[in-house]
Amino acid sequence: MSDSDEDILVTQRLRIMRVILGALIGGCLAFLIIAVILRQRGQMAPPPALAIFTYVALGFAVFWTALSFIIPNFFVAAERRKMAKASERYLNDPQVRLAASDMVKLLGLYATRMIISSAIIEGCVFFFIITYMLEGSPYCLVGALVLLGIMAAKFPNRVRVERWVEMQRELLQQERMRI
């Protein structure tokens, strides 16, 4: 695959990844705005004396946010090992070669890693928002906004994606040499 083909491919995949992450963040923000409006209008039950769900949501968020940085890397490592073991001797057709290229697969892995990580955090954001609706604790809003910030920090840019793909290519080469 030529450099210009790789540039076009990275640009296309970046656009798709940005739309996906933007949709995840946008959905959370829309729900957050609805929850705040409902709570401020007094359409929710009064807050309980003991805000137990707030503490549960905080523990849930700490646990799952930490795992959101670990779990996707296990997935990537397993998929990279599969790529290293795959034979590419049958690739004579340029279209098949493009579809099976490391760049295409690694860009897909980056997107999958980003989606898995963001979806885990998104679950925590929704938990905070639901807890806010139930208990009215401003700490839940702060927690949701902090987690949205973490999701936004994962927003893909060309430099970050290309650096990650290059690092994965090096690891893939090392794994192929071991086989």
C-alpha positions in Angstrom: 0.0 0.0 0.0 1.4 3.4 -1.0 1.8 6.3 1.4 -1.0 8.2 -0.3 -3.3 5.2 0.0 -2.5 5.0 3.7 -3.1 8.7 4.2 -6.5 8.4 2.5 -7.3 5.4 4.6 -6.3 7.1 7.9 -8.3 10.2 7.0 -11.4 8.1 6.3 -11.1 6.0 9.4 -10.4 9.1 11.6 -13.6 10.6 10.3 -15.6 7.5 11.2 -13.9 7.2 14.7 -14.7 10.9 15.4 -18.3 10.5 14.4 -18.7 7.4 16.7 -17.0 9.0 19.7 -18.9 12.3 19.1 -22.2 10.3 19.1 -21.3 8.6 22.3 -20.5 11.9 24.0 -23.4 13.7 22.4 -25.9 11.0 23.7 -24.5 11.4 27.2 -24.7 15.2 27.0 -28.3 15.1 25.7 -29.3 12.8 28.6 -27.5 15.0 31.1 -29.3 18.1 29.9 -32.6 16.4 30.1 -31.9 15.1 33.6 -30.9 18.6 34.8 -34.0 20.2 33.3 -36.3 17.6 34.8 -34.6 17.9 38.2 -34.7 21.7 38.2 -38.3 21.8 37.2 -39.1 19.7 40.3 -40.5 16.8 38.2 -38.4 14.3 40.1 -39.0 12.9 43.7 -37.3 14.8 46.5 -33.8 13.7 47.4 -33.5 10.9 50.0 -32.0 11.6 53.4 -29.0 9.2 52.6 -27.7 9.5 49.1 -26.5 5.8 48.9 -26.6 5.6 45.1 -24.2 8.5 44.8 -21.6 6.5 46.7 -22.3 3.4 44.7 -22.0 5.4 41.5 -18.7 6.8 42.6 -17.3 3.4 43.4 -18.7 2.0 40.2 -17.1 4.8 38.2 -13.7 4.4 39.8 -13.6 0.7 39.3 -14.9 0.7 35.7 -13.0 3.7 34.6 -9.8 2.1 35.7 -10.8 -1.1 33.8 -11.6 1.0 30.7 -7.9 1.6 30.3 -6.9 -2.1 30.8 -9.6 -4.2 29.1 -9.2 -2.8 25.6 -5.4 -3.5 25.7 -6.0 -7.2 26.4 -8.3 -7.3 23.4 -5.7 -5.5 21.2 -2.9 -7.9 22.3 -5.1 -10.9 21.5 -6.0 -9.6 18.1 -2.4 -8.7 17.3 -1.4 -12.3 18.2 -4.0 -13.5 15.7 -2.6 -11.2 13.0 0.9 -12.4 13.7 -0.1 -16.0 13.2 -2.2 -15.3 10.0 -0.6 -16.4 6.7 -0.5 -13.8 3.9 0.8 -16.1 1.2 -2.5 -16.2 -0.7 -2.6 -12.4 -1.3 -2.0 -11.9 -5.0 -5.0 -9.6 -5.7 -4.3 -6.0 -4.8 -7.8 -5.5 -3.4 -7.4 -8.5 -1.2 -4.0 -7.3 -0.2 -5.4 -3.9 0.8 -8.2 -5.5 2.8 -5.8 -7.7 4.6 -3.1 -5.2 5.2 -1.8 -4.5 8.7 -2.7 -0.8 8.4 -6.4 -1.6 7.8 -6.5 -4.1 10.6 -4.7 -1.9 13.1 -6.9 1.1 12.3 -9.9 -1.2 13.0 -8.3 -2.3 16.2 -7.7 1.3 17.3 -11.4 2.1 16.6 -12.6 -1.0 18.5 -10.3 -0.2 21.4 -11.6 3.4 21.5 -15.2 2.2 21.3 -14.8 -0.4 24.1 -13.1 2.0 26.4 -15.6 4.8 25.7 -18.6 2.5 26.1 -17.4 1.4 29.5 -17.0 5.0 30.6 -20.4 5.9 29.0 -22.1 3.3 31.3 -20.6 5.1 34.3 -21.8 8.4 33.0 -25.3 7.1 32.6 -25.2 5.7 36.1 -24.1 9.1 37.5 -26.9 10.8 35.5 -29.6 8.4 36.7 -28.3 8.7 40.2 -28.6 12.5 39.9 -32.2 12.1 38.7 -33.0 9.9 41.7 -31.0 11.8 44.4 -30.3 15.2 43.1 -26.7 15.2 44.3 -24.5 17.7 42.5 -21.5 15.3 43.0 -23.2 13.1 40.4 -23.2 15.9 37.9 -19.5 16.6 38.6 -18.7 12.9 38.2 -20.6 12.7 34.9 -18.8 15.7 33.6 -15.4 14.4 34.6 -16.0 11.1 32.9 -17.2 13.0 29.8 -13.9 14.8 29.9 -12.1 11.5 30.0 -14.1 10.3 27.0 -13.4 13.6 25.1 -9.6 13.1 25.8 -9.8 9.9 23.8 -10.9 11.9 20.7 -8.7 10.5 17.9 -6.4 12.8 16.0 -4.0 11.9 13.2 -0.8 12.1 15.2 -2.1 9.9 18.1 -3.6 7.3 15.7 -0.5 7.1 13.5 1.8 6.8 16.6 -0.4 4.0 18.0 -0.5 2.2 14.7 3.3 2.4 14.3 3.8 1.1 17.8 1.5 -1.8 17.1 3.3 -2.5 13.8 6.6 -2.8 15.8 4.9 -5.1 18.3 3.4 -7.1 15.5 6.8 -7.5 13.8 8.3 -8.8 17.1 5.5 -11.3 17.5 5.9 -12.5 13.9 9.6 -13.1 14.5 8.8 -15.2 17.5 6.5 -17.5 15.5 
